[in-house]
C-alpha cells in the first residue's frame, strides 16, 4: 500500500483524504500505531471535523495517544496556516459595505473560538478597514465593553465609522439581551462623538446575524 507522502507526490494533495493529509502532518507513528492510525483516531474523536481539532487546545491534543507536545504544536500550526490561506481570499482593500462582507472577513478567525471576542472594525470614509481592534475577550456585557474603551481606539485610528463584531462560542448567532443593551449604549455614544456605528455583526458557527439586516438598529 502506498504511503500518504508517496501518494501526494504522485497524485497531488487534492487526491488525498483528510486522514492521509493529517498523517503527513503527524509525520510518523507511535506506540504501535501508524501515522494514519493516529490521524484516524484524532478525526474520530473530533467527529470528523478539522475545525474541532483546530479549536482543541494544545494540552488536549498532546494528551492523545500518538500525538505528544511536538505533534500537537505542529497540528495547530498547520491548521492555522490553512485558516490564514482562507483569510487571504478577502481583499483588504475591499469596502465593508455589507454584513456578508464582514462575515467573510472575520468568520474564519472567530467562529470556532471557545470564548467571546468583541472587535471594533475602524473604517475610513470609503468603508475600507483601517484597523481591527480587539476590545475584550470573555463574556460580553456592558461593564466589559465600555464606550470609553471602544471609541478611544476608534479615535486613535481616525475612524470615520465603525462596525461592531463579536462571536458566540455556542454557535448560535442570535443576539442576546446583553448584546442588544451593549449595542444601544454604543450607538448613543457614537452619536455624541460623531463616529457612527454602521452595524453589529454576531458570528456563529455556520452563520451570522446582522443588527442592520434584522432591523435591530
Secondary structure by P-SEA (a helix, b strand, c coil): cccaaaaaaccccccccaaaaaaaaaccccccccaaaaaaaaaaaacccaaaaaaccaaaaaacccccaaaaaaaaaaaaaaaaaaaaccccccccccaaaaaaacccccccccbbbbbbbbbcccccccccccccccccccccccaaaaaaaaaaacccbbbbbbbbccccccccaaaaaaaaaaaaaaaaacccccbbbbbcccccccccccccc
